[in-house]
Amino acid sequence: MEHIVIIGNGIAGVTLARHIRKKSESKITIVSNENEFFFSRTALMYVFMGHMKFEHTQPYENDFWKKNKIELTLGQVIQVVPSAKEIILANDKKISYDKLVLATGSKPNKFGWPGEELKGVTGLYHKKDLESLEKWSVNANRAVIVGGGLIGIELAEMLRSRDIQVTLLVREKSFWAGILPFDESQMINRHIVEHNIDLRLETNLVEILSDESGNAKGVVTDKGEIILCDIVGLTAGVSPNIDFLKNSGIELGKGIKVDRFLETNIKDIYAIGDCAEQRVAIGERTVVEAVWYTGRMMGETLSQTLSGIPTAYNPGNWFNSAKFLDIEYQTYGWVLAKPKEYEAQFYWEHQQGKKAIRISFDKSNRTFLGINTFGIRMRHEFFDKVLTEKKTVEYVIENLLKANFDPEFFTSHHKEIQKQFYKQFDSFKTA
């Protein structure tokens, strides 16, 4: 019987195991050094905020794995030996495989800051990070969070929910400025400040200061300022978790290099999820995508190949969603912070500054390229179809009411948006 070993029990690895089991009787072993049972990382903040218990983050009962004949092994893999088709764990245990799948996910970025290993310094990625925050937050008065991304804003919201003062250090001129166009970034800046978060733009961390017991007591910024604090959150992005593979013969770049079938340069070894790096970028996508749904899609795709039906990874149209405190964000297609020369962009913002849309389209043929929405829920199916069929921007503008998931919004605003669009762009009204 073929033995498939999966290193990592995040969304990619677990999706793969589940889907293989639906199609095949292969022996499946999942190896993890973090948590025996799969849980949703995106739910960690809601556990901290009291909206759910940790066990609610586990979508499957603990006996699910035994019932489905999926073996779980808790341990840290320190070496992959392709020539022997085996992996070696830290306790010297060896596991042989016929097919090996690397689904090791990401690790929080650290940049060698003095003091980054002190007590009181954490990311927000692992279950142990949540446990540390629970312990430290009891007596904490102030926290400094380093990094202007999605995890940083989640951590800020978590700590504010317990009345801990928060300073957020962002190295860019505006929050998430590399992703969001200027207007939307400014809107989120205002929203952060309204939530009593001390936002410091164009500010970098230089050093984390220690007290006499090895606890973080403050930070030094590149402005020469000392900010006293009890907790330091390092949320300056993530990188593929691949250090243990450096002498394995598996080709590495930013991540583990794979072809469109998610196979590495070594036969029978594959990589999926946050740790995988496409050899050739797929459309406008980055070669490494640390996104929940792409990990799930890679798991589903590879399950076909490992069950005898070779299937190329095809993620389709780009989409993503997030939440900035009270403002929900969705994006479909491509809306770039700096438009390409063939693009035009239309921006509408509600006068209260909490809702906005930006639409990108091709100037030459009016093809709709993408949309950002803030404080407005849109239908995924609508935009997936529009992007696939290469509809015009006018088609999208005229069908905003159909696209919207929240009629309360567009009953009052879709006509205003349409009027502003046609005023801004000399367009033929199609309906």
Disulfide bonds with the S-S distance in Angstrom:
none
